[in-house]
């Protein structure tokens, strides 16, 4: 499952990379690209869906509609070739004992300049909030994740905007699912890094969306039971 917007330079590489690694069905959810992204995704062998609302929280639920029978796991990843797809073997291996497998890029120096600094700060802040509110410590909230289909049905991931990844991880804790984080590599980003103004603006929008989602979850009915997580204070970590 790939959410995308204006990724024509990298979408074919990403789709072909997944298919070369045995993923027979690749769904690309395009959120209003003005370039050739949908055409190139389809040419690379993906199913292309269109979602008029931007963002992972709208695109991924759309992509989960009407999954074919026989799909046991769903992989979520970015369209911008920022992940090293060779690490998928690690996620698949970890899935033998997990319901949710999450890529952990915290110690990899993800991002460049101000973009990377904002990402790392935000990651640490959200991790601390979840540790305080739910008693469970995550290392990362990466889009690269492998989720058991039955777990997705349990989590009921509809909406949640920019906080979609974070909400999924909190609900996995609340649902007492088996969570594993796996170290993953991220190559140098393709193209130029975002400017300071655009990075701060994007970070502010994401932070606002996450704060709203965290508040709703924390003060919701499930927060009280979430204070006693099923698997201790941290997720399981697969080795290097």
Buried (B, 14 or more C-beta within 10 A) or exposed (E): BBBBBBBBBBBBBBBBBBBEEEBEBBBBBBBBBEEBBBBBBBBBBBEBBEBEEBBBBBBBBBBBEEBEEEEEBBBBBBBBBBBBBEBBEBBBBBBEEBBBBBBBBBEBEBBBEBBBEBBBEBBEEBBEBBBEBBBBBBBBBBBBBBBBBEBBEBBEBEBBBBBBBBBBBBBBBBBBBBBBBBBBBBEEBEEEBBEEEEBBEBBEEBBEBBEBBBEEBBEEEBBEEBEEBBBEEBBBEBEE
